[in-house]
């Protein structure tokens, strides 16, 4: 009589569930598991059902790597979510993927996946990891309560998070960010630093604007307020008043701009989080009978070719998204214990070294690797207020 053990979910060790794990949990031999999973004769129906149940509970999947004999090159998944929050970042994600390929080519192949929700993305990551389809995942548009992070933490999967602008933290706050992952399996993270956004705050203040509105990206985004906080902090530091509003969609941008410009204390400058939002603000201002830039100055938090062709051309921040992707690629290689031909960055702790296990981190918290945040391109939508 076979004795079946109660299976337990694997802890986050970074190791995928194997046929050996299924055999141990089911209390049978590896051969019996192989017969049961492949539908071969030689095992009873009861044992076959039990093995299949245990395999499902442990999250076992057939190895895509073994089936396709893809060799040792390995691959990485860039996981993009196209919901209401992430729909406007297509051009940025293309630059990011180009940067990743710049670094990963010759080491790892890159696959780009578009999912309709964070929940769907989390489920896909779990399946891919169980199937050994990818060696690491790169996540963008990370939310405050993001199911993708929970899955990555549970599986111990190698992951790199991309925050497009690092959140501004109070230098007096020495607490480490809270991570759902167990020690040694925290995802690596990269971001643009907020230096370009500080320049925006300084620039509009130097023009004489004392009431500035900043339209931040969606509040649900973990880095959604990083750029906005940097702009507003500099405006306030220079004696002005800054109002920060979170906008998820372009309709939100239009409604917020109409409300702000109809206020008796209307702002004389509006800074948006992206290029499309700036064009919406221009349209709202014209419909309100305001002349840009004399009645209202507009700055786009992200540049694009369409802003150079608008009337007037829009002042904007040029973001180095390709360089951000390159840094993400370097972090992927380091997470997997591979060399990209460059010396370790400043984020490596004193215990890190060439003998560190792939996918592990040091006992010291890693600072967020930051890429210089870009440059301010002055065009025709900014001037001193009249």
N, C-alpha and C positions, 0 to 999 in steps of 0.2 A: 504494500500500500504506500503510495507516494504521500509525503508530508509537504504541504504547501506553506510557505512562509508569507506573512503579510508584507507586501511590498511597501517601501517608503520612497517618497520622492527624493531624488538625488539632491544633495546640497550643492551650493554654488562653488564647484571646484574648478570650473573651466574645462572639465573632461566630459565628453558626450557619453550618453548611455550606450553601452555596447551589448552584444548578444550574451556576453559573460554575466553582465549585471542582471539581465532578464532570467538567465538560468539560475543564478544564485537566489533571486527573489522568489522564483517559482518553485525552487527545491527540486529541480530536474537537471539533467546533464545538458551540456552545450549541444550535443547531437540531437537530443529530443527537441530542444528549442529550434534548431535549424529545420528539422523535419516539420514541426508544427507551423513555423512561419512561412515555409515554402510550399505548404500543402501536400507534402509527400506522405506516403503511407508509412505505418510503423508506430503510430501513436494513437491512443484512444481519443474519441471525440471529446471526452471530459478533459483530458490533459491538453488537447489542442485549444479548447476554449479558454482554459486557465492561462496558458502561455500567451495567447492573444490578449487576454484581459490585462495580464501583468505588463506586457509590452506597451499597451496603450497607457496604463497608469504611470509607467516610468518615462513616457514620452519617447520611446524608441522609434526610429524610422530607418528604412533601408538606406545605406550609405550611397549617396549620389556619386561620391568620389570613387568608391569601389566599383560601382556599376559602369562608370564612364572611363575608368582608368585614366584620369586626367593628368596623373603624374604629380610632381612635387611643387609645381609652380604656385598653386593656390590662387584664391580669388577673394575679393572684397566687395561687399554690397553697399552702395550709397542709397539710403532709404529716404525717399521724399514723400511727404504727405500733402495731398492736394485737397484740403478741405477749405472752409471759409477763411481760416487763418493763414494757410500756406499757399493760397492760389496765386498771389501776386509776385512770387519770388522766382519765376521761371528763368529770367536772364541771369540772375544771381547764381542760381543752381547750375546753370550751364558753365559759368566761369569757374565755379567751385569744382565741378567734375573735371574740367580741363586741367586745373591745378593738381588735382589728385592723380590724373593720368601722367602728368609731367614727372611725378616722383615715383609712382608705382610701376610704370612701364619697365619691363625687364625684371621686376620682382614679383608682382602680383597682377592678375587681371582685374578689371573693374566692371561691375554690373550695376546699372542704375534701375531702381524699381520705384514706380509711382503707385502709391496707395491712397485710397479715398478717406481714410481716417487713421488716427493713432491706434485705435483698437485693432483694425485690420492689419496695420503694420506690425503690431506686437505679435499677433497670431502668425504672420508670415515669418517673422524672425525666429519664433519658436520652432516652426516646421523646418526652416532652412538649417538651423543649428543641429536639430536632431538628425537630419539627413546628411550632415557634414558637407553641406553645399558651399559654405563660405568659411573663411578663416577669421574674418572680422567684419564688423558693420560700422558704417559712418552715419550718424543721425544728425539731421538739421531741424530747425524749428522746434526745439525741445520745449515742452510745456511744463508748467509747475507740477501738475499731476499727470505725468506721462506714462501710460501703460508700457511703452517700449522700454523705459528705464527699469521697470519692475521685472520684465522678462529677461533683460540683459543681466540684471543682478541675480535672478534666480538661477540662470544657466551658467553664470560665470563667463559669459561670452566676451571676447575681446571687442571693445567698442571705443569709438572716438566721437565725441559730441562737438558740434560746431555751433558756437554762439556768435552771431554776426557782429555784435558789439558787446564787449564785456560789461556786465553791470557795474555801476559805480558803487564802491563800498566805502563806508566810513573808515578812515585809517585807524580810528580808535577801536574798531570792532576786530578783535583778534580771534574770534570763533571761526572754526573751520566749517565749510559748507557741509550740510547734511547729505549723506549719500545712502541710497537704499541698498547698496552692495556691501557684502561683508569685507572686512579688511583684506587688502591684497588684490581685490578685484574691482576697484573703483574705475569707471570709465575715464579715459583721458579726455581733456577738453581743450579746444583752441578757440580763439576769438580775435577780433579786431580790437585794438585799444581805443578809448574814447577821445584821443587827442584831437582828431579832426572835428569832433562835435564841440569840444571846448573852444576851438578856433571859431566856430560858428557863433557861439555865445559872445565871444570877445568882439567879433566883427560887427554884429548887429548893435551891440552896446556902443562901440566906438562911432557908429553912424549916428547915434543919438536916440535909439529906440529904448524906451523905458517900460513899455508894456508889450511883452512878447508871449505869444501862444506857441506851444510845442505839441504837435499832434503825433503821439507815440504810436508804435505798432501795437497789435493786440495785447491786452493786459495778460492774457493767458500764456503768452510766450515768456519763457524764463529770462530771455535777454531783451524782452520787448521794450523796457524802459531804460536800458543802458545809455543809448544815445541821447534820449530826451533828458535824462537826469544830468548828463554832462553839459548840455546846452543851458538848461535852466539854472544849474549851479553857478555857471560863469556869469549869466545875466544878473542873478541875485548878488553875486560877489561884487559886481560893478554898480550896484545900487538900483537895479531895475526890478520889475515884478514879472515873474514867469508863471504861466498857467499851463499845466501838463494835462492833456486829454488823450485817453486811449481810444483808438479807432481800429476796428477789425476789418471793415469793408470800405470800399469807396463811397458807398451810401452813407456810412458813418462819418466819413471825412466831410462830405457835402453838408450833412445836417449840422455837424459841429461847427464848421466854418460859418454857416448862415447864422447860427446862434451867437457866435462870438462877434461877428461883424455887425450884428444888430444891437449889441449891448452898448449902453451909454459909455462904458469904459472899454471900448473896443481896442484890441491890440493894434499896434502900428506895424507889427511884423509877425508873420506866421512861418514856423519851420515845420516841414512835414517829414515823415519817416522814409518816404520813397519818391520816385519820379511821378508816378500816376497821381498820387495825392496832391502834389504841387500843381498839376494841371487842373485838377478839380477845384482847388482853392482859387486859381486864376479865373476860372469860369464863374464861381460864386461871387468873387469880387466885382467882376464886370457887371453881372446881373444886379448887384447892389449899387451900381453907379460909382464905384471906387476906381481910381486910376492907379495902376501898378506901374512904377514903384512909389509914386509920390504919396498917395494915400495909404498904400499898404505895400510893404516889402515881403517877398516870398523867397524862401530858401528850401530847396529839395534835399532831403537827407541822403539821396542816392542819385547819381548822375546817369544819364542815358542819352543816346543820339537824339531822341525826340525833343529833349529839353533844349538842345542847341538850335532846333528848327522852329520852336514856338515863337510867338510874338507877345511880349519880348522874350528873348532867350532867358532861360531860368538859371539863376545862381544855384549851384549844387555842390555836393560833396562827392568827389570821385573815390570810390571804394576799391581797394586792391583785393577783389574777391578771388582772383586766380592765385595770388600769393597766399591767401587764407587756405585755399585748397591744397597748395603745396605743403604748408605747415601741417595740415591734417594728414596728408600722406606720410610725412616724416613720423608723425606720432603713431600711425598705423604700423609702420615698419618697426618702430621701437617697441610697441606693445607686443609684437610677434617675435621680438628678439632678432630682427633682421637689421642689417646695416644699410643705410642709404648713401654711404660715402661721406657723410658730414659728421663732425664731432658732436657728442651729446650736447643738447641745449642746456640752458641754465635751470630748467625745471627738474633735471635729474638730481635726486637726493644723494647724500654722501655714501649711502649704502649700495647705490646702483653701480653696476659694472658690467663687463662683457660676460660674466658668468651668471648674471641674474636670469631666473627662469622666465621663459616667454610668457607674456600676459600678466606678469606680476608688477607690483609697485613697491616702493620703499616704505619704511615705517614712518616716513616724514610726509606730511601733506604736500602735494605737488602744486606750486603756483600755476595759475592759468597761463599757458603760453599765449602771448598776445602779439599780433602782427600790427605794425604801425597803421593807424586807422584811415589814412587817406589824405586828400588835400582839398582845400576849398577852391572852387572855380567860380570867380566872380563874373556875373553877366548882367543882363539888363533889368532884373526884377528886384534889385536892391538899391536903395538910396537913403539919404537922411530924410526923416519924416518932415512934412511941411505943416 
